[in-house]
Amino acid sequence: MSWPPELDDLKDDLGAEYRQGSDPADARLERCLDAAVAFVQRVRSSFNYDGDPLSELPAPTADLELGTIRLAGRWYTRRRSPDGLVAMAELGQARVPSFDPDIDRLLGIGRYRGSVFA
């Protein structure tokens, strides 16, 4: 496991059509991945993201890495539905939810965040 996730990790998770070497979408994918990494580091600050050997914080976990990759993929595909709706041909339109419980669970955010004591 390495932090932060790389563009190739995101492309691999998105599927075969993104694994074809360099692509015009790479810049957009990289932008989403950078934003997802920054977001995760901000909301889950209790990890040693820098790999500092003197830090008492734990290293980022595999589920945190996968959650970050999936969040970046979601943000990349979400840009195609700016109004929050997706067209499904003869079935009409469906609402795109603003959150994904699987990603929230992997990242430990939202309702899956542990108790916080002040």
PEPELIN-V157578 format. One record per residue. N is the residue number from 1. RES is the residue in one small letter. PSI is psi in whole degrees, 0 to 359 (none if undefined). NEAR is the number of other C-alpha atoms within 10 Angstrom. D_LAST is the distance of its C-alpha to the last C-alpha in Angstrom with 1 decimal. Layout:
BEGIN
n=N res=RES psi=PSI near=NEAR d_last=D_LAST
n=N res=RES psi=PSI near=NEAR d_last=D_LAST
END
This chain:
BEGIN
n=1 res=m psi=136 near=10 d_last=31.7
n=2 res=s psi=148 near=12 d_last=31.2
n=3 res=w psi=137 near=16 d_last=28.6
n=4 res=p psi=163 near=18 d_last=28.9
n=5 res=p psi=150 near=18 d_last=31.2
n=6 res=e psi=163 near=13 d_last=34.6
n=7 res=l psi=321 near=18 d_last=36.7
n=8 res=d psi=326 near=15 d_last=39.0
n=9 res=d psi=317 near=14 d_last=36.2
n=10 res=l psi=315 near=23 d_last=35.5
n=11 res=k psi=322 near=20 d_last=39.3
n=12 res=d psi=320 near=14 d_last=39.8
n=13 res=d psi=327 near=15 d_last=37.2
n=14 res=l psi=335 near=18 d_last=38.7
n=15 res=g psi=178 near=10 d_last=42.1
n=16 res=a psi=324 near=9 d_last=45.6
n=17 res=e psi=344 near=10 d_last=46.4
n=18 res=y psi=351 near=17 d_last=43.7
n=19 res=r psi=1 near=15 d_last=44.9
n=20 res=q psi=53 near=10 d_last=48.1
n=21 res=g psi=217 near=9 d_last=47.4
n=22 res=s psi=143 near=9 d_last=46.8
n=23 res=d psi=151 near=12 d_last=46.5
n=24 res=p psi=337 near=7 d_last=46.1
n=25 res=a psi=350 near=11 d_last=42.8
n=26 res=d psi=319 near=15 d_last=41.3
n=27 res=a psi=318 near=12 d_last=40.1
n=28 res=r psi=319 near=12 d_last=38.3
n=29 res=l psi=316 near=22 d_last=36.9
n=30 res=e psi=320 near=18 d_last=35.7
n=31 res=r psi=317 near=16 d_last=34.0
n=32 res=c psi=319 near=22 d_last=32.1
n=33 res=l psi=316 near=26 d_last=31.2
n=34 res=d psi=318 near=17 d_last=30.0
n=35 res=a psi=320 near=16 d_last=27.8
n=36 res=a psi=319 near=23 d_last=26.4
n=37 res=v psi=314 near=20 d_last=25.6
n=38 res=a psi=318 near=14 d_last=23.9
n=39 res=f psi=312 near=14 d_last=21.9
n=40 res=v psi=318 near=18 d_last=20.8
n=41 res=q psi=329 near=17 d_last=20.0
n=42 res=r psi=314 near=10 d_last=17.8
n=43 res=v psi=339 near=11 d_last=15.9
n=44 res=r psi=66 near=15 d_last=15.9
n=45 res=s psi=2 near=11 d_last=15.3
n=46 res=s psi=27 near=13 d_last=14.7
n=47 res=f psi=155 near=16 d_last=18.5
n=48 res=n psi=83 near=17 d_last=21.2
n=49 res=y psi=337 near=16 d_last=23.2
n=50 res=d psi=352 near=11 d_last=25.5
n=51 res=g psi=26 near=14 d_last=26.8
n=52 res=d psi=117 near=10 d_last=26.1
n=53 res=p psi=343 near=9 d_last=27.5
n=54 res=l psi=353 near=7 d_last=25.5
n=55 res=s psi=144 near=12 d_last=22.1
n=56 res=e psi=355 near=10 d_last=20.1
n=57 res=l psi=149 near=14 d_last=18.7
n=58 res=p psi=156 near=11 d_last=20.8
n=59 res=a psi=155 near=19 d_last=23.4
n=60 res=p psi=142 near=20 d_last=23.3
n=61 res=t psi=167 near=15 d_last=24.6
n=62 res=a psi=323 near=13 d_last=27.7
n=63 res=d psi=329 near=14 d_last=25.9
n=64 res=l psi=319 near=22 d_last=23.7
n=65 res=e psi=313 near=21 d_last=27.1
n=66 res=l psi=319 near=19 d_last=28.9
n=67 res=g psi=321 near=22 d_last=26.2
n=68 res=t psi=318 near=28 d_last=26.5
n=69 res=i psi=316 near=26 d_last=30.2
n=70 res=r psi=324 near=22 d_last=30.3
n=71 res=l psi=316 near=27 d_last=28.0
n=72 res=a psi=318 near=23 d_last=30.4
n=73 res=g psi=321 near=19 d_last=33.3
n=74 res=r psi=316 near=17 d_last=32.0
n=75 res=w psi=324 near=16 d_last=31.5
n=76 res=y psi=313 near=18 d_last=35.0
n=77 res=t psi=334 near=13 d_last=36.6
n=78 res=r psi=336 near=16 d_last=34.6
n=79 res=r psi=341 near=10 d_last=36.4
n=80 res=r psi=355 near=11 d_last=39.6
n=81 res=s psi=68 near=12 d_last=38.2
n=82 res=p psi=336 near=9 d_last=36.8
n=83 res=d psi=3 near=10 d_last=37.4
n=84 res=g psi=13 near=14 d_last=35.5
n=85 res=l psi=149 near=15 d_last=38.7
n=86 res=v psi=133 near=15 d_last=40.8
n=87 res=a psi=134 near=11 d_last=44.6
n=88 res=m psi=52 near=9 d_last=46.0
n=89 res=a psi=235 near=7 d_last=49.8
n=90 res=e psi=349 near=6 d_last=51.6
n=91 res=l psi=353 near=7 d_last=48.4
n=92 res=g psi=214 near=9 d_last=47.1
n=93 res=q psi=154 near=12 d_last=43.5
n=94 res=a psi=148 near=11 d_last=40.2
n=95 res=r psi=138 near=11 d_last=36.7
n=96 res=v psi=119 near=14 d_last=34.5
n=97 res=p psi=152 near=9 d_last=30.9
n=98 res=s psi=354 near=8 d_last=28.2
n=99 res=f psi=163 near=11 d_last=26.2
n=100 res=d psi=113 near=13 d_last=27.4
n=101 res=p psi=329 near=15 d_last=25.7
n=102 res=d psi=318 near=13 d_last=27.1
n=103 res=i psi=316 near=21 d_last=25.7
n=104 res=d psi=321 near=18 d_last=22.2
n=105 res=r psi=316 near=16 d_last=22.6
n=106 res=l psi=320 near=19 d_last=23.8
n=107 res=l psi=345 near=23 d_last=21.0
n=108 res=g psi=42 near=19 d_last=18.2
n=109 res=i psi=176 near=15 d_last=17.2
n=110 res=g psi=223 near=13 d_last=17.5
n=111 res=r psi=351 near=10 d_last=17.8
n=112 res=y psi=5 near=14 d_last=18.1
n=113 res=r psi=140 near=12 d_last=14.6
n=114 res=g psi=171 near=9 d_last=12.9
n=115 res=s psi=142 near=7 d_last=10.0
n=116 res=v psi=127 near=5 d_last=6.5
n=117 res=f psi=132 near=4 d_last=3.8
n=118 res=a psi=none near=3 d_last=0.0
END
